[in-house]
Amino acid sequence: MTSHRINQLKPYKAPLPIDIRVIRKYTTQWSPTDKPQLFYLLIDADGNTIEAKVQTKRNKLDPHVTLYSCYNIDGYAVDPNIGYRQVVPQTATIVIGDRTVFKSTSELPIPKYYFNFVAYKDLLIMQKQSLLLTDKLQLESTSATTIEVEPPVEAYRESMQKLKRMPKTRNIVYGQQAAKDIRDNITTLQNVVSMNPDSIDNYRFACKAAIKEFHGYRKWYRRKCSNSDCDDTLRPEEDYLLCKHCGRIDNPVYTYCVNGTLDDGTATLSVVFFDNAMTQAIGIDCETMVLKNGYEDPKVIPNPIRSLAGQQKIYSFSMHKNKDASIQRTLEVDPSADIQEVEAIPQRHIEHAPATPAAKISRKHPTDNPGTQESTSQEYNDGGFNLFHATIKDRQVGMYNLVCQLSGHKVFAPSLHGDEEIDNALHLAAKLAPSYRINVVTGAALQMQRELRWFQEVKQCIEPTYKDALNKEGKTPSMVFTDEHKELYAQGQEWMKNSASSCTVVAALIVTMTFAAAFTVPGGNQGDGKPLFVNKKIFMLFIASDAIALFSSTTSVLMFLGILTSGFQETDFLEALPKRLTIGLLSLFISIAATMIAFSSTLALVLQAKVTWIAAPLVVGTGIPLYLFGSLQFPLLVELLLSTYGRSIFH
């Protein structure tokens, strides 16, 4: 039975079987007023990733999941008011494209960490009672198959124990247990601020830090409308407060809104204390602070609030996309508490996420020696390619970025099996990419540039001691790169020289013509040597366009000569050669356009007295060669600009 990659599925086509692994499913607890959100990551056998988001409907999970290409995975669901918990989706209709639909009609209330399955149109999942994680489910589809629920029970329990030690993955409810949860999940501000803002919106963290300062330039409290259906801030009038919806309000509601900066020594973070958080922190509600304690100036921070500055406390807070945070709770530092710093959240997502059958992730027990310094990715080796190696070998850019983000750039194993004589990650990056991966860019030179980008990216990440390591053939990664890319290097060199030679001829002709045109001006010269049409505006257009054409064509010739005389080192394909070709093509395009303008202005200058309608045909005639040149060469120029100066594929 042949499987297809996710990216091979096309809208409006019949569904094809896919090997898909569902990895990590989280949702929130919900109440009658809070709608749940469910996110989970799907990954096929070739490492292509998609993110599924279950929509909500009437306070229950709506069985409708839309899939789309994505490698910035949220990882689990968000409920800023209640917390998080792990679940398995119940029923789902998976929509790929616009009309391709896979249906799952039965519930799956199985407490498994992830499961593998093959999806078909009108897929029916039959469930037996009391299924364990090691049991199998029988699928009814176009052909019989099974799914295996992994990992084994013991591995699942170990992973759940580790999951509980991660930040903000447990329900946060106020009380003694909540305080313990916060203390057990402390991280650093550096871990928090270094994350992608889109991936941590409304997520909760806990840090041991101090308020560096409170900002007095913002009002530290606000007066709100006392009507339960209105939450507007009141506007002060002469002797009363006015709500734009409810009119005059005599008994306003006072709430805190205190802005400050949190600092734990690793980073700083802008935070805001809203009403409940500040009341819990200082033990004084806002109305008492304003009316009874006399702090009525909204821009003068009260002393009880100022006293928080500089004190080391444990702050629980929620993050927002703008990298600001709202404090949820303040705890005193308990010296007797066993507070252990934990890694940033993304590291947990990769724990059980194999990308191919060979890319299995080990389920070894954590080391008993906490002082042991091991490469994080070595934890994921299990007799074959690990996830990091698989993404490099197959040039999976999206999956590579996903691994880097979720692991905090710490998953880079030196070699397979830990054997120094086997290819390490840099050896794999040095090998020629598969043809279907390398052909995503045009031309051998840009393909060589892309291969160099991969090699340089992995070289920056791998452990320094392995950059010159020998494989079983006694070759370093650089030697492997040279051997693997000999043919591509020769093709790139030939492509560059042929392109530069052809363009040099055109640019040289333009240089010759524009140089001669500067001394044979239209209409001739007067007795004193001045051109006859020197006072004509069209003549000045001719002079300007001729000068631009001369300068730009000269620049183009120099750039193309720089390519022809280049030593063509491998690293030249990374930036030097594409840069020269980009400047050369851009200058050549400008010179051709300026030459056509100079020619048209000359005809208009000479014939305008007798042929008054000459302007329109000239404009049309000038535009035709410019359009042809642009349509043929502009796509290459755009690709060169994006490849050389655009956003890196690694981010």
N, C-alpha and C positions, 0 to 999 in steps of 0.2 A: 504493500500500500504506500503510495507516494504522498509525501507531505509537501505542503507549499508554505513559503514564507508569508508573513503578514503583509509585507509590501507588494506581494504579487496579486493580492486580491483587488479586483477592480469593481467599481460601482456598476450596477445594471447587469452584472454577470451572475451566472449560477455559482453558488457557494462552493469552495474547494476545501478539502480537509486541511487542517492546520495543527501542527503540534504546538500546544500552548501550555505554559506553566503559569498558574495564578500564584502570585507571591505577595503575601501579607495583605490581609484584608482587615480594615479597621472601620468602625463607625462609632457614633456617639450614642449615649443614652438620650432619650428624648422625652419631652413632656408635651402636654397639649398645646403649648405655645412655641416650642422649639422644634424646628424641622431638622431631621438628621441628614447628614451627608456621608456617603460611603465612597472611598477611593480604594482602588487596588490596582496593582501593576501586573500586566500580562507580558510574558516574554516567550517567543517561539523558539524552536530548536536551533535556529540560526542566529539567535541573539537579537533579533529585532524586537523593540519594546513598544508597547502602547499603554496608555493610561485609561482606565475605565472609571467613570464617575456615575454612581447611581443617583438618579434624581429623587426628589422627595414628593410625596403626595399624601395629604391628609394625615400627617404625623406618622405615616408608615413608609417603609421603603417601597417606592414605586418600581415594579419589576421591569425596568428599562435602563439599559446600560449603553452609552454611546462611546465608541472607541475612536481614537484619533492618534496620529503619530505624536509622540511626546517622550522626552527623556528627562525632563525636570519633574520628577515624581513627588507629589505631596506626601505619599507614603501612608498616611492614615488620616482619618477624618477629624473634623474640627467642630467642637462645640465650646465656645468661649465661656459659657455659663456653668456647664456641668462637668465636663471632663472627657475622658476617652476610654474606650474599652474595645477589646478585640472580638470580632464576630465573623461569621461566614455568611455570605450573601444567600438569600433564600431563593427566590426565583429570578431569572434574568432573561431578557431579550437583548441580544447583542446586535448592534447595528453597525456595519462597516460600510463606509460610503453613504449612499443615499437609500439604497434598496436591498442590499445584501443583509439578510437577517438569519441569525441562528437562534433557535428557541430552546429554552430549558424550562420544562413545565412542572417539575417537582421541586419541593423544598429540599435544602441541603443543610439541616441543622447539625452538622458534624463539627466538633471542635478541633479542626485540623489547622495546621500552620499554613500549608499550601497544598495544592494537589495538581496533578498532571492530567490532561485529558485531550482527546481529539474531537474537534468540533465539526458537526455536520448540520445541514439544514434539517429543521424539525427534530432536533436532538432531544431524546427523552432519557432522563436519568432516573433509574429505578433504585430505590433505597430500601435496604433491609434494616430491621431494628438492631440496636445495640452494636453498631459498627465501631470497631477500633481503628486506630490510625494505621495499622498494618493490614487492614482488610482491603478487599477490592470491591469496586462498584461495577455493575454490568450496565453498559450503555446499549440502548436500542437505537439503531441508526441505519444508514444505507448498507453498512456492513458491521458485523459484530466486532466489538473491541472491548477492552476493559480499561479502567483507570486505577492506578495505584496511589493510595494515600500515603504521603511521606511527610516528614521523616518518621522513623520508629518512635514509639512512645517515649523511650528514655531520652532520645535526642530532643524530642518536643519539650519534655519537661525541663531539660537543661536550657534550651533556648528561651523558654518562658521565664526561667529564673534570671537569665541575663537581661531579658526585656524589662523585667521589673526594676532592674538597677539603672536603667536608662532614665534620662530626664523626662518628665511630664507625660509618661505613658499610662499613668494610673489615675483613677478618678480622684479628684480633689474635692473633698467635703470638709467643711470647717469642723474642728474638734481635735482631740489628741492624735487620732490616727492621721488626720490631714497634716498636722505639724510634723509627725514622724516621716510621712511621705515626702514633704518638702525638704527636710534635712537629709533624707536618703538620696535625693535627686539633685544635689547641688552641682552646678557647672560653673564655668567662668564666663565673664562677659565677652572675652575674646572669641570663645566658641560661638557665642550667640551672634555677635555683630558680623562675623565672617561668613555667615550663612546667606543663601539667596533669600532676599526679602519676600519673594513670592511664595517660597516654600515654607515659611514659618509664620505666616499671617495668622494671628489669633492663637498661636501655640504658647503654652505656659512653660516658664523656666523658673529656676530658683538659683540665686547667687548670694554668696556671702560678700557683702560690699558695704560701702558707706555713702551717704549723700554728700557729694562734694560741695554743692551750693544749691540754694533755692533761687529761682528767677523772680525778682520783684517787678520786672517790667511787664509781666502778665498778671492779671487779677487772680488772686488766690482763692476767691470764692465768687459764686454767682447767686443771684436771686431769681428763682423760677416761679412760674405761675403755680398757685396752690390748687387749681382745678386738676382733678385726676386724669382728665383726658387731654391735658395740655402740658407741654414741657418747655415752653418758650422762656427765654431769658427776658426779664422785665427791664423796661427802659425807664430811667428816673425822669420824672417831670418836676414841676416846681415844688409841690408838696405831696406828691403821691407817686406810686409806681404804676406803669402802664404796660399791659400785655396787648400785643397787636391783634390777638384773636378774642380775648376775653374782656378787654377794656381795663378799667381801674381795678387794682388788686391791693387790698388792705393788709392781708396776712400772707406775705410771700414765704416761700420755702428756701432756706439757706443751704447751699451745698458747697463742699470743697471742690476746688480744681487747682491744685498746687503743682507747679512745674519745677523740675529740678534736674540735676545731673548725678547719675549713679556712677561710682568709681570703685573698682575692686583691685586696682593695680595692674591689670592686664589690658583694660580698655575702659572707655566711658560710654554712657548711654543716657539719652534724654528720656526722662520718665515723667509721669503725671500721677499724682495721688487724687483719685476721685473721692466722693464723700465717704463711702463705707471704709475704704482703705485708710484714709487719714484719721477717721474717727477711731478705728481699731489701733492705729499706730500711736496716737497720743492720748486717747481716752477722753477726748472732749469733742462733742459734736459741733457742727459749724454754727448753728443758731446760738448756742451758749457762748462760743468764741466771739461772735460779733455783738450780740445784744447784751450779754451779761459781763463779759470780760473787757468790752469796750474797744475791740479791734475792728473799727468800722471802715478804715481806709483799705480798699481792695488791693492796693499796690504796696502796702507795708506788711511784710511777712510777720505774723505774731511770734512772740518769743517761744511759746510752747512748740511751735513748728520749727523754728530755727534751731531749737535744742537737738533736733534729730541729726543735724548736719555734723559730720565727723564721727558719728557713732557707728561702730561695726555691728551690723545686724544681718539677718537673713531675709531677703526680699523675694517674694514670689510675684512674678509679673507675667503679663501677656504681651507678646510682640505683635507689631503691626507692620504693614508693607513699607511704610515710610521710615522704618527702623526706629520708631518711637515705641515706648512701652508704657503700659498702664499697670501700676502696682496693684496687686490683689490682696496681699497680706504681708505683714511685717512680724518677724519672729526674733526673739532674743537669741544670741549665739549661745549655745549650750556647750561649754567646754568638755563635758563628759560624753557628749554624743559622738559616736563613731562616724564622722562625716568623711566620705570618700569622694574625691573628685572623679567624675566620670567623663567619658568622651562625649563629643557633640553627637546629636541625635542621628545624623545621616549614617554613622557607622553601623548602626544596627540593621539597616535595611538590606544589607548584602549578605546577612548571615546564612540564609538558606535560599539562594537565588542562582541555580545553575543555568547557564545560557545554552549549553549543548549537552548531549549525553556524556561527552568526555569532560565537560567543564563542571565536574561535580565539586561540591564544597565539603571539606572534611567536617566531621562532627566530633572532633577530638575534645577531650576534657580540657578546661582551662588549666594553664600551668599553675603548679603549686607555688612557684617562686615568683612573687610579684616583681622582683627586681630584674627578672630576665628580660633583656631587650631583644625582641625578635621582630623581624619584618612582619607587618600585619598581614600581608598577603600570604605568608607562609602558613597561616592558620587555615587557608582555604585550599591547600593542595591535597589531592586524594588520588594519587596514582595516575594523573593525566594533566591536561591543561587546566589551570584554574581560570577563573572568570577574567582576570586581567590579561593573561596570556592569550585567551581565546579572542578577546576584543582586538588585540594588537595583530594577531595572526590573520584575522579576517577583515581588518581595517574597518571595524564597526565604530564610526565616529560617535554616534549618539550613545551607544552602549559604553564606550570608553569614557565619555564625559559623565555619564551616569555613575560609573564605578568610582571615578575621581571625586565626584561631589558627595556620594553617599559614604565614602570611606575617609573623607578628609585628606585625600592624597597620601594615604598611608598603606595602600594595598599592593605595593609593587614588589612582588617576589623576585628574587634574583634569578632563580632557575627552577625548572621543573624537577620535582622530587627532591629539591635541595641539593642535587648533584652538580658539582662545579663543572663537570665535563659535558653537561647537556646544555642546549641552547637556553640562555637566559632571555629575559624580556627584550633586551636590546638586540640580541641576535634575531629574534622574531621580527622586530621592527625593521631590521636590515634586509630582510628577505623581500623579494618582489611581491607586491600585492596581487590578489586574484584579478583577472582581467575585468570582471564585472565591477570591481571596485575602482580600478585605476582609470577606467574609461569614462568616469564621471566628469573629467575635465578634458578640454580640447588640446591636442598637440602633445608631442613627446616632451617638449621642454616644460610645459606646465605639469605634465604627469610626473616628470623628474622632480619638479619643485614640490609637489604634494608628497612624494615619497621622502624627500629630505625633511619636510615639515614633521612627518611622523617620526622619523629617526631622531630629530633634534628634540621633539617633545618627550619621547620616552627617555632619551639620554639625560634630560634635566631631572627626571623623576626617579630614575633607578639609583640604587646605592652606588656611590663613587667607586668602590672597590671592584665593581663588576663591569665598569665601562670598558676595560681592556681585558676582560676575562676571556679565556680560550674555551671553545667548545670541543666536542669530541673529535673534530677534524683539525684542531689546533689553530683555529682562526679567531681573531678578535671580531667584535661587531662591525668595525670599520672595514675590515677585510671582506667580511661577508657581504656588506652593502656594495662594495666595489664589484665583487664577482657576480652578484645577483643582478646588478643593474648595468652590466656592460652593454647589452643590446639597447636598452632604453637610453643610456647615455649617448651612444653613437647616433641613434635616431634623433634625440634632442639636439645634438650638435649640428647634424645635417639640416634639421628643420630651421634652426636659428640662422645658419649661414645662408640657406636658400631664401628665407624671408628677408634677411638684411640685404642680400645682393640685389634682389628685385627692387626693393624700395630705394636702395642707393641710386640706382640708375634713374628712377623717376625724380628723386630729390635733386640729383645733379643737373638734370635737364631744367628743372625749375630755377635753380640757382643761376644757370647760364642765361635763361630768358629774362629773368627779372633784373639781373645785373645790366644786360644790354638795354633793357627798356628804360632804365633810369637815365641813360644818355641819349636816347632817341625819343624824346617826349613828343606826344601828338601835337601837330600844328606847327612844329618847328620853333625857332627862336627869333627874337628881335635882333636888331643890330648890336645892342649892348649885351647880348647873350641871354637875356631873360626870355622864358617861354612866352609864346603869344597868349596862351590861355591861363596865365598865372593867376589872374583875378577870378577865374571861374571856380565855383565850388566843386564841380565835377572833376576838375583838374586836381584839386587837392585830395579828392577821394582816390584818384588814380595814384598819386604819389604815395599816400598813406598805405594803400593796399599793396602797392609794389614793394614798399619797404618791409611791410609785414611778411610778404611772401618770401623776400630775400632772406630775412633773418631766420624765419622759421624753417625754410628749406635747408639753410646752412646748418642749423641746429640738428635737423633730421639726418643730414649727411654725416655729421660728426658722431651722432649716436650709433648709426648703422656701421660706420667704420670701427667704432669701439667694439661692436659685436664681432665683426670680421677679424679683428686683430686680437681678440680675447684669447687667453690661455685655456679657456674652457675647463676650469677646475670643477669638480663636482659641486662644491659649495657656491660656485658662480650661478648655478641654476636656482639657488634659493632666493636671491634678491638682485644681484648685480645685472645679470643678463635680462631678466624680465623688466627691470627698471629701465634699462637702455632701450629695449624694444618698445616699451610703453611710451616713453618720451619721444622716440623716433616716429612712431605711428601718429601720435597726437600732433607733433610738429608738421608731419607730412600732410595730414588732413587740413591743418590751418593754412599751410602754404598753398595747397590746391585751391582752397576756397578763396584765399586772397588773390591768387592769380586770375581766377575767373572774374572776380570783382574788378580787378585792374583792366582786364580785357573788355569787359562790358562798359566800364566808365570811359574807355578810350573811344569805343564805337559811338556811345551816346554823345561824347564831346564833339566828334567830327561830323556826325550826321544829324545832330539835333536841329539844325537850321532847315534842312530839307526833308527829313523824315521825322515828323513829330511823334509818331506812334512807336518809335523804336524801343522805348523803355520797357513796355510790357513783354515783347518777345525776348528781350535780353534777360529779363528776370526769370522767365520760364526756361530759357536755354541754359542759364547759369545754374539753375536748380537741378537740372537733370543729372549732370555728372556728379554733382555733390551728393545727390540722393543715391546714385549707384555706388559711389565709393563708400558712403556711410553704411548702406545696407549690407555691403560685402565685408567691410573691414571693421565697422563699429562693434559688432558682437565680439570679435576677437579683442578689441581694445577694452571693452567693458569687462571681459573675463580676465584680462591681464590686470586691470585696475583692482578688481575684487580679489583676485588671487594674491596680489602683491601688497596692496594697501588696505584691503577690506578687513572685516572682522575675522579673526582666526577661527578655524573650525574647532579648535580646542578652547573650551571656556568652562 
